Amino acid sequence: MVEISCVVDARAELGEGTLWDPRAGVLWWIDIWKKLIHRYDPATGKDEVFEAPEYLGCLGLREKGGLVLTMTNGFHFFDPKTGRFEAIIDPEAHMPKTRFNDGKPDRQGRFWSGSMFEVPGEPIEFIGALYRLDPDLSVHRMIDGIGCSNGLAWSPDSKTMYFSDSHAGAVWAYDFDPASGDIQNRRTFIDMTVTGGLADGATVDAEGCYWVTIPVTSKVCRYDPSGRLMQTVLLPTDLPTCCEFGGKDLDILYVTSAVLRRPASHFVGQKNPGGLFALDVGVKGLTLPAFKG
């Protein structure tokens, strides 16, 4: 049995962006639609929040201190001590129908984030992309034709990158060059039409297995490096959104969830919708280095 506890009953509209800070021993995470950056300290149980000026996408630690992140309008730095945001670059400034979404640092200290189409009520357009921000602050468009960027993670040896377009029905694997950050040889890693649901936020554990949240199904699933389903964990609420390992020994899988502007009547029989959950899944994770820019 997997032990599951809600550590922050935040009722997040759209929780995402889990990021463990091993130096401070805290978990950073976000509520995209409330424009909030959360800093959860498991030692004290305190969850501190910082307001952002735009919808948030994802977070990374910065080697020089503070965070690197994406918001609706591209890449930014954030200093929690001052509350100041500093714009870096917006590679989709000419694209009013997209906003930035999922991403994280790779193991070599570059920062990645992808965009998504978001115009409520309109048919999905596959016009988003995945970008790599290098330490010299140059930005590189790596994958085109994306509806909703998600599921980004790397194998422990950095030879494989995982990435999903939530609207395309698959998680892909790519050959990854750690030295250059280049990718090639895309192939299907998980066929989500077989699994059911859409792939959302993901991570990789120390054994090289891929964990992915599957919204609406309550599921957090673990796949081995060949793409074989190894384990399924059910949350007490229906919309898990992102996951990352944390804790002193990296043995806690933190999972965000979402209310998604749905009425209270939808959650009858569920527990802690929009909460931040801590799962004891019996394996350990890996830390991601800080962005070197």
WOLIN-V12445 format. One line per field, one symbol per residue. ss: DSSP state (a for helix, b for strand, c for the rest). psi: psi as a letter, one per 30 degrees, with the letter a starting at -180 (. if undefined). A space follows every 50 residues. Layout:
BEGIN
ss->???
psi->???
END
This chain:
BEGIN
ss->ccbbbbbbccccccbbbbbbbccccbbbbbbccccbbbbbbccccbbbbb bccccbbbbbbbccccbbbbbccbbbbbbccccbbbbbbccccccccbbb bbbbbcccccbbbbbbbccccccccccbbbbbbcccccbbbbbbbbcbbb bbbbcccccbbbbbbccccbbbbbbbccccccbbbbbbbbbaaaacccbb bbbbbccccbbbbbccccbbbbbcccccbbbbbbcccccbbbbbbbcccc cbbbbbbccccccaaaaccccccccbbbbbccccbcccccbcc
psi->kkkkkjfjifhkeikahkjkjfefhlkklljeffhkkkjkjfefgkjkkk klflkldllklkegkalklkaehakllkjfefgkkjkdkjfhfgifgllk blllllfgglkkklllkijkfkkkkigalklkjlfggkkkjeklhkejkl gklkleggfkkkkkjfffglklkkkkjeefglllhklkekjffeekakkb lllklfggkkkkkjlffgkkkkklffgkkekkkklglfikellkkalegh gkjkklakehglleffgkflkhkglkkkkjggllaklkllkg.
END
